[in-house]
Amino acid sequence: MHRLAALILTLAASAGAAAPDFIFDNIDGGTLTLSAAEGPYLVVNTASRCGFTRQYDGLQALHDRYRDRGLVVLAVPSDDFRQELATARDVKAFCEVNFGLDLPMTDITPVRGPAAHPFYRWLADEAGFVPSWNFNKVLIGTDGSIVATWGAPARPLSRQITSAIEAELEGAELTP
């Protein structure tokens, strides 16, 4: 189903030093590691019973449009706002049946507070960004820097998001 058995991405601090590897539990079992990529990635905290859930269509469209150029769209289901299904199996089935999702997904993961995943704690420390609701989006550049963050209302295919992704992809394509 997924062409990625393990998601491997680059996450180097903007100063050039390597940032920590971030390991997520994969919704399919195993792990997804953020540590050695060729392109940018968009990380989105998601939920199945949210008013923004229709954004899965746009996330899949971004994945389809840009994956061959190196973009990885990573969905991070979270129940921090009490809008996620009970199990990862339920989430996966819901997303496949309703949205035909085949982009990488983590297991259900906390994204805020003391139990937040280390990636989200790093994001809070580095950029002061903490998801305020489901479907917050974070674009990480090819150099591991935080390029931009968007709240839930920003649609995945909006010009502000696609412009930022395209700029990162063009920069990655120009880098030898």
C-alpha positions in Angstrom: 0.0 0.0 0.0 2.6 2.6 1.0 5.6 2.8 -1.1 7.5 3.7 2.1 8.2 0.9 4.5 9.9 3.5 6.7 9.7 7.2 6.3 13.2 8.7 6.3 13.5 12.4 6.2 16.2 15.0 6.9 15.9 17.1 10.0 19.0 19.3 10.4 18.8 22.5 12.5 19.0 25.6 10.4 22.4 26.4 11.9 23.7 23.3 10.2 23.9 21.0 13.2 21.9 17.8 13.0 18.6 17.9 15.0 17.5 14.8 16.8 15.9 12.0 14.9 12.2 11.8 15.5 10.6 8.4 15.5 6.9 8.0 15.2 4.9 4.8 15.5 3.6 3.9 12.0 -0.1 3.3 11.7 0.8 0.1 9.9 3.1 -1.1 12.6 6.8 -0.4 12.9 8.2 3.1 12.9 8.6 6.2 10.8 11.9 8.0 11.3 12.4 11.7 10.5 16.2 11.7 9.9 17.5 11.7 6.3 15.4 13.1 3.4 15.9 14.5 0.0 13.0 16.9 0.1 10.8 18.9 2.3 7.9 17.5 4.3 4.6 18.7 5.6 3.5 17.4 9.0 -0.2 17.7 9.8 -1.9 16.7 13.1 -5.3 15.1 12.0 -8.5 13.8 13.5 -11.3 11.7 12.0 -14.3 13.5 13.6 -13.3 17.1 13.1 -14.9 19.7 11.0 -11.7 20.0 9.0 -11.5 16.3 8.3 -12.4 17.0 4.6 -8.9 18.4 4.4 -7.7 14.8 4.0 -8.7 15.2 0.3 -6.3 18.2 -0.1 -3.5 16.4 1.8 -3.8 13.4 -0.5 -3.8 15.8 -3.5 -0.6 17.4 -2.2 1.0 14.0 -1.8 0.0 12.9 -5.3 1.1 16.2 -6.9 4.5 16.6 -5.2 5.7 13.2 -4.0 7.7 12.5 -7.1 9.6 15.8 -6.5 10.4 14.8 -3.0 7.7 16.2 -0.7 6.4 13.9 2.0 3.1 14.6 3.6 2.8 13.0 7.0 -0.5 12.7 8.8 -0.3 12.5 12.6 -3.7 11.4 14.0 -4.2 12.8 17.5 -6.9 12.7 20.0 -5.7 15.7 21.9 -8.9 17.6 21.0 -11.1 14.5 21.6 -12.1 14.1 17.9 -10.2 11.0 16.9 -11.5 7.4 16.6 -10.6 4.9 19.3 -7.9 2.9 17.5 -5.3 3.2 14.8 -7.0 0.4 12.9 -10.3 2.4 12.9 -8.4 5.6 11.8 -6.7 3.8 9.0 -9.9 2.1 7.7 -11.8 5.4 8.0 -9.1 7.3 5.9 -8.8 4.6 3.3 -12.6 4.1 2.8 -13.6 7.8 2.9 -10.5 9.5 1.4 -8.5 6.8 -0.4 -5.5 7.9 1.7 -2.2 6.3 0.9 0.1 8.9 2.4 2.2 8.0 5.4 0.4 8.1 8.7 1.5 7.7 12.3 -0.3 5.9 15.0 -2.5 8.1 17.2 0.0 10.5 18.8 -0.2 13.4 21.4 0.8 16.7 19.8 0.5 19.1 22.8 1.1 19.2 26.5 3.5 17.2 28.6 2.8 14.0 26.6 3.4 15.6 23.2 5.6 13.7 20.8 9.2 14.9 20.8 8.8 16.4 17.3 6.0 18.6 18.6 8.0 19.6 21.7 10.9 20.5 19.4 8.5 22.5 17.3 7.2 24.4 20.3 10.8 25.1 21.5 12.1 26.2 18.1 9.2 28.1 16.8 6.8 28.6 19.6 4.2 26.7 17.6 1.8 24.3 19.4 -1.2 23.0 17.5 -4.3 24.9 18.6 -6.6 22.5 16.9 -6.6 19.6 14.5 -5.2 20.0 11.0 -2.4 22.4 11.9 0.3 22.2 9.3 4.1 22.5 9.5 6.4 22.7 6.5 9.9 21.5 7.3 12.5 22.6 4.6 15.2 20.5 3.0 17.7 21.9 5.4 15.6 20.8 8.4 14.4 24.4 9.2 10.8 25.2 10.0 9.7 27.0 6.9 6.1 27.8 7.8 3.2 26.9 10.1 -0.5 27.2 9.4 -3.6 26.7 11.5 -6.5 24.5 10.8 -8.4 26.9 8.4 -5.5 26.9 5.9 -6.5 24.5 3.2 -3.8 22.2 2.0 -4.1 23.3 -1.7 -4.2 27.0 -0.8 -1.7 29.2 -2.6 0.1 30.1 0.6 0.9 26.4 1.2 1.6 25.3 -2.4 3.8 28.4 -2.9 5.9 27.5 0.1 6.2 23.9 -0.9 7.1 24.8 -4.5 9.8 27.2 -3.3 11.3 24.4 -1.1 11.1 21.9 -3.9 12.8 24.3 -6.4 15.5 24.9 -3.9 16.1 21.2 -3.4 16.2 20.6 -7.2 18.9 23.4 -7.5 21.0 21.9 -4.8 23.7 19.5 -6.2 
